[in-house]
Amino acid sequence: MGESSGTGDAETLTVELEDAGGTSWWASLLATLSSQYGNAYKRFVGRVDGERRYVGPTFPVPRTWGDIPPQEAWAPEMNRSLAEVLRHIEDDHWVQTGKGQQPWEFRFTRPR
């Protein structure tokens, strides 16, 4: 095997924000029944080819905010959750290669 020399030899990982209750019907029901003050729960995930490889801890966001991106001021522990998932990604030797508009939209690559 030689050195990798192109995108076919590298994996790409993206960090996304995920509704922790939206991953299945039972998770959604459990999140709704167990939430305090009508909160929803989000988490950051790292995906490679649509497969969830890294999952950060959940954090509460008010349900009334709809599709407005969360902010630490009203989504406590959001920054801690993001830092934790990024730490695991970097510990596995992924290298950041891009960033999107939202503070959590990171793109990483590493050789296969």
N, C-alpha and C positions, 0 to 999 in steps of 0.2 A: 504494500500500500504506500502511495505517495502522499504528499501534502494535499490538502483540500484546495481546489482552485476554481471555485465558483459557487453560485447559490445552491446548486444541486448537492453540494457537499456540506451545507450548513443548515441547521434548523433555525427557525424564527419563532420567537415567543412574544406574545403581546400580553400586557397587563390590562385587565378590564374590570369594570365594576359590575357586580352581579347581585340580583335580588336573591338573598339567601332563601326566602320562602318560595321563590318562583321556580326552583329546580325540579319540583314534583308536586303533585296534588297534596300528598301527605305532609311534605315539608311546609307548604303554604298554609295548610290547616293548623299545623303545630305552631308555626310562627304567629299566626293570628290569635290563637287561643292563649298562648303563653306571653304575648307582648303586653307590656305595661303602657298605659296611657295612649294606646292606639298606634304605637310605633311599628314601623316595618324594619326589617334588618337587611343590611347590605354587607358585602364583603368583596375584597379584591381577589382576583384569580389570575393566574398565569396560564395561558393556553398556547399549545403547539398544535397546529392543524386542527383546531376545534376541540382538542382534547384538554380537559382541565388537568394540569400537572401540579399546580401550586394553589393552595387555598389559604387566604388570610383569615384571621378571626372576624366574626361578625361585629357590627356596630349598629346602634339604633339610629333611625332617621324618622322624623314625623311623617305619617302617611299623607297628610294634607299637602305636602310639597309637590306631589306628582312627579313630573319628569325633570324638575329643577335639580341640577347636579348638587350633591351634598357639599357642605363646607364645614370645617371643624367647629366653627362657632355654634352651629345647631345640630351637628352630627358628632357627638362626643366619641372620641377614640378612633375617628377616621384616620388620622395621621399615624397613630400607633399600628393600626391594621395594615396600612400601606407599607410602613417601614418594615414590618415583620415579613410580609410576603416578598418584598424586595431583597431583604437579607437572605432569605432562603434561595432565591433565584441567583443572587450574586455568589453565594456559597457554593453553588453548583457550576460556577465558572461561566455563566452567561455574561456577555459583554453588551452594554447598552449601545444601540446604534441609532435610536431615534426617539422622538417625543412628540406627542400629539398636543391638542389644545388644552385638554383637561390636565390637572396636575398629576393624575395617576396613569395617563396614557403613555406608557413606555413601550419600546420595542427593543428586543435583545436578540442576539444571534450567538451561535456556538457551532463548532464543527460537529458533524454527526459522529 
